[in-house]
Amino acid sequence: MSLEGVGPLCFGMRIAEVAVVLPGMTELRRFRAGPSFSEILGVEFGVGRSEPAVYAYFIDGRLFCVAVDAVHGLQVALWGRELTACVSADLERFLSHAYGCGVLDVSYGPRGNPGANGLGLVVRVQEAAGRVVTRPVMVARAWVDRCTDDWEGAIPECEWEGHPWPHPGETGSWPRPATSWAGTTGNFASSMARPFLR
């Protein structure tokens, strides 16, 4: 549910509540999410002893941001389109199509990461098995303002580390140059639903 939560996680939950609703996962570690905002606490949840799956970020003990690991994380979907561990170019075409249909206001941050401030969604990338795949990051309603902006948005600094979006030369505002999107059928707007975690 965009702006309200991700699957069983509801923004505003405390750490213990998050731990209870992530079945089969345990808390792996706690960490400070960035040097500039020491009040943000990151908690890594995972399967096994060293396989991080979900990164939960808290301010004043309350959940405000969730990132899903591209390798071991659960699948996050938007309108039935999977967002976790995707080829970045494919997901960018999906977002471009949503923008072109007028159902999603997509923007790019300074590092070229696409997202939708209105949904509190930013798509990052992560290295997995020698390739770069997508890693969705979501924030609560109170934190959506400029969430795609890695300088002014609320997403913790540690989430911006690692690989830049694979199209660094194409950063900027939408629209991008037109691209074909084979296989599109039906009315995209009529299939709108909120993002979910399954």
C-alpha positions as CSV (number, residue, x, y, z in Angstrom):
1,M,0.0,0.0,0.0
2,S,1.9,3.0,-1.2
3,L,2.6,5.6,1.4
4,E,1.1,3.4,4.1
5,G,3.2,0.3,4.1
6,V,4.8,-2.5,2.2
7,G,3.1,-5.9,2.4
8,P,2.8,-6.7,6.1
9,L,4.9,-3.7,7.1
10,C,3.0,-0.6,8.1
11,F,4.8,2.7,8.3
12,G,4.9,3.9,11.9
13,M,5.6,0.4,13.3
14,R,8.2,-0.1,16.0
15,I,11.2,-2.4,15.5
16,A,9.6,-5.3,17.5
17,E,6.4,-5.0,15.5
18,V,8.4,-5.2,12.2
19,A,10.2,-8.3,13.4
20,V,7.0,-10.1,14.2
21,V,5.4,-9.5,10.8
22,L,8.4,-10.7,8.7
23,P,7.9,-14.5,8.8
24,G,11.0,-16.5,8.6
25,M,13.3,-13.5,9.0
26,T,15.5,-12.5,11.9
27,E,17.2,-9.2,12.8
28,L,20.8,-9.4,11.4
29,R,22.1,-6.1,12.5
30,R,21.4,-2.5,13.5
31,F,23.3,0.5,12.0
32,R,23.3,4.2,11.6
33,A,21.9,5.0,8.2
34,G,24.2,8.0,7.5
35,P,26.6,10.5,9.1
36,S,24.4,13.5,8.5
37,F,21.3,12.2,10.2
38,S,22.3,10.2,13.2
39,E,18.7,9.9,14.4
40,I,17.9,7.4,11.6
41,L,18.4,3.8,12.6
42,G,18.7,1.1,10.0
43,V,17.7,-2.5,10.8
44,E,18.7,-5.3,8.5
45,F,16.3,-8.3,8.5
46,G,17.2,-11.5,6.6
47,V,17.0,-15.2,6.2
48,G,19.7,-17.4,7.6
49,R,22.6,-15.7,9.3
50,S,24.0,-13.5,6.6
51,E,21.4,-13.1,3.8
52,P,19.9,-9.6,4.1
53,A,16.4,-9.4,2.6
54,V,14.7,-6.2,4.0
55,Y,16.2,-3.0,5.2
56,A,13.9,-1.1,7.6
57,Y,14.7,2.5,8.6
58,F,13.3,4.2,11.7
59,I,13.1,7.8,13.0
60,D,12.1,8.2,16.7
61,G,11.6,4.4,16.8
62,R,9.0,4.4,14.0
63,L,9.3,2.8,10.5
64,F,9.4,5.4,7.7
65,C,11.4,3.7,4.9
66,V,11.8,0.2,3.5
67,A,14.3,-1.1,1.0
68,V,14.1,-4.6,-0.5
69,D,17.3,-6.5,-1.2
70,A,17.6,-7.4,-4.9
71,V,19.1,-10.9,-4.1
72,H,17.2,-12.2,-1.1
73,G,14.3,-9.8,-0.8
74,L,10.7,-10.4,-1.3
75,Q,9.0,-9.3,-4.5
76,V,7.5,-5.9,-4.6
77,A,5.1,-5.2,-7.4
78,L,3.4,-2.1,-8.8
79,W,0.2,-2.7,-10.9
80,G,1.3,-6.3,-11.2
81,R,4.8,-5.4,-12.5
82,E,7.6,-6.8,-10.4
83,L,10.1,-4.2,-9.1
84,T,12.6,-6.4,-7.3
85,A,15.7,-7.8,-9.1
86,C,14.7,-6.6,-12.6
87,V,16.8,-5.5,-15.5
88,S,17.0,-1.8,-15.0
89,A,16.3,-1.0,-18.7
90,D,13.1,-3.1,-18.7
91,L,11.8,-1.4,-15.6
92,E,12.7,2.0,-16.9
93,R,10.5,1.2,-20.0
94,F,7.6,0.3,-17.7
95,L,7.9,3.6,-15.8
96,S,8.2,5.5,-19.1
97,H,5.1,3.8,-20.4
98,A,3.2,4.7,-17.1
99,Y,4.4,8.3,-17.4
100,G,3.3,8.4,-21.1
101,C,-0.1,7.1,-20.2
102,G,-0.5,9.9,-17.6
103,V,-1.0,7.5,-14.7
104,L,2.3,8.1,-12.9
105,D,4.4,11.2,-12.4
106,V,8.0,9.9,-12.8
107,S,11.1,11.9,-12.0
108,Y,14.8,11.3,-11.8
109,G,17.2,12.1,-8.9
110,P,20.6,13.7,-9.4
111,R,22.2,10.2,-9.7
112,G,19.7,9.1,-12.3
113,N,17.5,6.9,-10.1
114,P,13.9,6.9,-11.3
115,G,10.9,7.1,-9.0
116,A,7.5,8.5,-8.2
117,N,7.3,11.0,-5.4
118,G,3.6,10.6,-5.3
119,L,4.0,6.9,-4.4
120,G,7.0,7.3,-2.2
121,L,8.9,5.0,-4.5
122,V,12.5,5.2,-5.7
123,V,14.1,2.4,-7.8
124,R,17.8,1.9,-6.9
125,V,20.1,-0.7,-8.4
126,Q,22.3,-3.4,-6.7
127,E,24.9,-5.8,-7.9
128,A,23.8,-9.4,-8.0
129,A,25.7,-12.3,-9.5
130,G,27.8,-10.1,-11.6
131,R,25.0,-7.9,-13.0
132,V,23.1,-4.9,-11.8
133,V,19.4,-5.3,-11.0
134,T,16.7,-3.2,-9.3
135,R,16.2,-2.6,-5.6
136,P,12.9,-0.8,-4.7
137,V,12.9,1.7,-1.8
138,M,9.6,3.1,-0.4
139,V,8.9,5.8,2.1
140,A,5.9,6.9,4.2
141,R,3.5,9.7,3.2
142,A,5.2,12.3,5.4
143,W,8.5,11.7,3.6
144,V,7.5,11.6,-0.1
145,D,8.5,15.2,-0.8
146,R,11.5,15.0,-3.2
147,C,12.1,11.3,-2.3
148,T,13.8,10.7,-5.6
149,D,16.4,13.4,-4.8
150,D,19.4,11.9,-3.1
151,W,20.5,15.3,-1.8
152,E,17.2,16.7,-0.4
153,G,15.0,13.6,0.0
154,A,14.4,11.6,3.2
155,I,15.8,8.3,2.0
156,P,18.8,7.4,4.2
157,E,22.3,8.1,2.8
158,C,23.4,4.5,2.9
159,E,20.7,3.6,0.3
160,W,22.4,5.9,-2.2
161,E,25.8,4.1,-1.9
162,G,26.8,1.5,-4.5
163,H,26.0,1.5,-8.1
164,P,24.6,4.5,-9.9
165,W,21.6,4.0,-12.2
166,P,22.9,2.4,-15.4
167,H,22.0,5.4,-17.5
168,P,24.0,8.2,-15.8
169,G,24.1,10.3,-19.0
170,E,20.4,10.5,-19.2
171,T,19.5,12.0,-15.9
172,G,16.9,14.8,-15.8
173,S,13.3,15.3,-16.0
174,W,10.7,13.3,-17.9
175,P,9.8,12.8,-20.7
176,R,12.6,10.7,-22.0
177,P,12.9,10.1,-25.8
178,A,10.1,7.9,-27.0
179,T,10.7,4.1,-26.8
180,S,8.7,1.2,-28.0
181,W,7.1,-1.0,-25.4
182,A,6.2,-4.2,-27.1
183,G,3.4,-6.3,-25.6
184,T,1.3,-3.5,-24.1
185,T,-2.3,-4.3,-24.4
186,G,-5.5,-2.9,-22.8
187,N,-6.0,0.3,-20.9
188,F,-3.1,0.7,-18.5
189,A,-4.9,3.2,-16.3
190,S,-7.8,0.8,-15.7
191,S,-5.4,-1.7,-14.1
192,M,-4.1,0.7,-11.4
193,A,-3.6,-0.7,-8.0
194,R,-1.3,0.1,-5.1
195,P,2.2,-1.5,-4.8
196,F,2.3,-4.6,-2.7
197,L,4.8,-7.1,-1.2
198,R,4.2,-10.7,-1.6
